[in-house]
């Protein structure tokens, strides 16, 4: 008994997911949490590790702030990116060690800028969320995370990531 090889092949990730391969590998990302209604300004040192998972269908960015005297309770998070071919968009799910979670979408790179838009839920409230990544060459990028509490976008966190 023979079977058709096309029936036994596993699906493959959409080719557009390769557009996010820039983020694979290790990154050192010093930055700042800006003063917001949720807390005071504080410097952060972050380690980011980007890997492909689940047969390459997902890219996971694991982020871990490092403990410092200014940041004794560091945050860790998982950012999971994929591609939805039916919608023609990148999808993102995010969850963190403080119970926060987010859902976002992106059309993809516009030049050197990648922007995800969606919502974040934390402490029982859901608000608009925008994450913008700007490439600064082959081995560096700037990230800013912003929320809208009803009066326009305010920065929450900002990092300058360099490939480790």
GULUM-288865 format. One line per field, with one value per residue (C-alpha): residue number from 1; residue in three letters; x negated, y negated, z. Coordinates in nm, 3 decimals, always signed. Layout:
bafi c(NUM;...)
drenro c(ALA;...)
X c(X;...)
Y c(Y;...)
Z c(Z;...)
//
This chain:
bafi c(1;2;3;4;5;6;7;8;9;10;11;12;13;14;15;16;17;18;19;20;21;22;23;24;25;26;27;28;29;30;31;32;33;34;35;36;37;38;39;40;41;42;43;44;45;46;47;48;49;50;51;52;53;54;55;56;57;58;59;60;61;62;63;64;65;66;67;68;69;70;71;72;73;74;75;76;77;78;79;80;81;82;83;84;85;86;87;88;89;90;91;92;93;94;95;96;97;98;99;100;101;102;103;104;105;106;107;108;109;110;111;112;113;114;115;116;117;118;119;120;121;122;123;124;125;126;127;128;129;130;131;132;133;134;135;136;137;138;139;140;141;142;143;144;145;146;147;148;149;150;151;152;153;154;155;156;157;158;159;160;161;162;163;164)
drenro c(UNK;UNK;UNK;UNK;UNK;UNK;UNK;UNK;UNK;UNK;UNK;UNK;UNK;UNK;UNK;UNK;UNK;UNK;UNK;UNK;UNK;UNK;UNK;UNK;UNK;UNK;UNK;UNK;UNK;UNK;UNK;UNK;UNK;UNK;UNK;UNK;UNK;UNK;UNK;UNK;UNK;UNK;UNK;UNK;UNK;UNK;UNK;UNK;UNK;UNK;UNK;UNK;UNK;UNK;UNK;UNK;UNK;UNK;UNK;UNK;UNK;UNK;UNK;UNK;UNK;UNK;UNK;UNK;UNK;UNK;UNK;UNK;UNK;UNK;UNK;UNK;UNK;UNK;UNK;UNK;UNK;UNK;UNK;UNK;UNK;UNK;UNK;UNK;UNK;UNK;UNK;UNK;UNK;UNK;UNK;UNK;UNK;UNK;UNK;UNK;UNK;UNK;UNK;UNK;UNK;UNK;UNK;UNK;UNK;UNK;UNK;UNK;UNK;UNK;UNK;UNK;UNK;UNK;UNK;UNK;UNK;UNK;UNK;UNK;UNK;UNK;UNK;UNK;UNK;UNK;UNK;UNK;UNK;UNK;UNK;UNK;UNK;UNK;UNK;UNK;UNK;UNK;UNK;UNK;UNK;UNK;UNK;UNK;UNK;UNK;UNK;UNK;UNK;UNK;UNK;UNK;UNK;UNK;UNK;UNK;UNK;UNK;UNK;UNK)
X c(+0.000;-0.145;-0.031;-0.050;-0.359;-0.162;+0.076;-0.201;-0.397;-0.358;-0.246;-0.518;-0.521;-0.415;-0.713;-0.630;-0.719;-1.083;-1.045;-1.071;-1.391;-1.578;-1.469;-1.609;-1.899;-2.006;-1.979;-2.090;-1.838;-1.899;-1.615;-1.362;-1.010;-0.863;-0.660;-0.296;+0.014;-0.106;-0.443;-0.749;-1.024;-1.296;-1.593;-1.585;-1.835;-1.673;-1.779;-1.575;-1.600;-1.422;-1.363;-1.147;-0.910;-0.645;-0.812;-0.888;-0.532;-0.595;-0.871;-0.891;-1.070;-1.141;-1.216;-1.366;-1.453;-1.758;-1.730;-1.903;-1.873;-1.644;-1.441;-1.422;-1.110;-1.200;-0.937;-0.959;-0.738;-0.675;-0.592;-0.468;-0.457;-0.305;-0.151;+0.218;+0.228;+0.608;+0.585;+0.248;+0.120;-0.129;+0.028;-0.116;-0.022;-0.203;-0.186;-0.396;-0.492;-0.253;+0.054;+0.066;+0.165;+0.193;+0.322;+0.190;+0.166;-0.074;-0.085;-0.463;-0.769;-0.731;-1.091;-1.279;-0.971;-0.750;-0.440;-0.201;+0.139;+0.390;+0.492;+0.335;+0.521;+0.361;+0.503;+0.856;+0.839;+0.802;+0.645;+0.504;+0.141;-0.114;-0.463;-0.702;-1.035;-1.281;-1.584;-1.912;-2.123;-2.174;-2.239;-2.039;-1.687;-1.488;-1.160;-0.892;-0.574;-0.287;+0.065;+0.362;+0.555;+0.802;+0.588;+0.346;+0.043;-0.199;-0.527;-0.549;-0.877;-1.164;-1.478;-1.783;-1.852;-2.191;-2.260;-2.448)
Y c(+0.000;-0.336;-0.678;-1.007;-1.196;-1.522;-1.374;-1.279;-1.605;-1.821;-2.181;-2.443;-2.793;-3.076;-3.234;-3.579;-3.461;-3.477;-3.856;-3.833;-3.623;-3.945;-3.895;-3.542;-3.495;-3.670;-4.041;-4.271;-4.550;-4.824;-5.069;-5.237;-5.195;-5.544;-5.702;-5.611;-5.590;-5.234;-5.323;-5.547;-5.572;-5.310;-5.191;-4.831;-4.582;-4.314;-3.993;-3.886;-3.546;-3.486;-3.128;-2.947;-2.693;-2.438;-2.331;-2.693;-2.824;-3.058;-3.291;-3.332;-3.624;-3.548;-3.867;-3.880;-4.194;-4.152;-4.232;-4.555;-4.780;-5.007;-4.708;-4.450;-4.278;-4.227;-4.139;-3.843;-3.784;-3.575;-3.737;-3.480;-3.587;-3.407;-3.479;-3.452;-3.392;-3.432;-3.784;-3.863;-3.984;-3.896;-3.798;-3.842;-3.714;-3.837;-3.736;-3.837;-3.747;-4.010;-3.849;-4.087;-3.960;-4.120;-4.039;-4.234;-4.236;-4.388;-4.433;-4.382;-4.593;-4.943;-5.018;-4.960;-4.992;-4.707;-4.808;-4.581;-4.720;-4.563;-4.558;-4.469;-4.349;-4.410;-4.447;-4.395;-4.674;-4.644;-4.933;-4.990;-4.881;-4.972;-4.817;-4.968;-4.810;-5.014;-4.840;-5.022;-4.801;-4.424;-4.386;-4.652;-4.782;-5.032;-4.927;-5.141;-5.006;-5.253;-5.248;-5.479;-5.557;-5.776;-6.084;-5.960;-5.732;-5.739;-5.545;-5.266;-5.095;-5.168;-4.969;-4.981;-4.616;-4.497;-4.144;-3.955)
Z c(+0.000;-0.098;+0.002;-0.176;-0.042;-0.048;+0.210;+0.452;+0.450;+0.755;+0.700;+0.686;+0.833;+0.604;+0.427;+0.570;+0.919;+0.806;+0.810;+1.189;+1.190;+1.271;+1.633;+1.670;+1.910;+2.227;+2.299;+2.580;+2.625;+2.879;+2.909;+3.130;+3.259;+3.232;+3.509;+3.459;+3.680;+3.753;+3.899;+3.914;+3.654;+3.693;+3.488;+3.366;+3.231;+3.020;+2.850;+2.545;+2.376;+2.045;+1.924;+1.672;+1.826;+1.727;+1.402;+1.320;+1.320;+1.613;+1.725;+2.100;+2.259;+2.622;+2.813;+3.159;+3.348;+3.566;+3.936;+4.040;+4.346;+4.139;+4.016;+4.297;+4.153;+3.785;+3.527;+3.293;+2.990;+2.679;+2.348;+2.092;+1.726;+1.431;+1.094;+1.001;+0.624;+0.608;+0.753;+0.595;+0.932;+1.200;+1.532;+1.878;+2.222;+2.531;+2.895;+3.194;+3.548;+3.692;+3.532;+3.234;+2.891;+2.548;+2.200;+1.901;+1.520;+1.269;+0.892;+0.911;+0.850;+0.705;+0.619;+0.945;+1.169;+1.292;+1.489;+1.675;+1.784;+2.018;+2.382;+2.712;+3.019;+3.358;+3.706;+3.571;+3.311;+2.933;+2.741;+2.391;+2.350;+2.083;+2.055;+1.802;+1.704;+1.497;+1.345;+1.398;+1.173;+1.160;+1.534;+1.716;+1.759;+1.963;+2.126;+2.284;+2.442;+2.479;+2.621;+2.575;+2.891;+2.702;+2.645;+2.379;+2.375;+2.669;+2.679;+2.936;+2.859;+2.623;+2.543;+2.315;+2.227;+2.101;+1.981;+2.252)
//
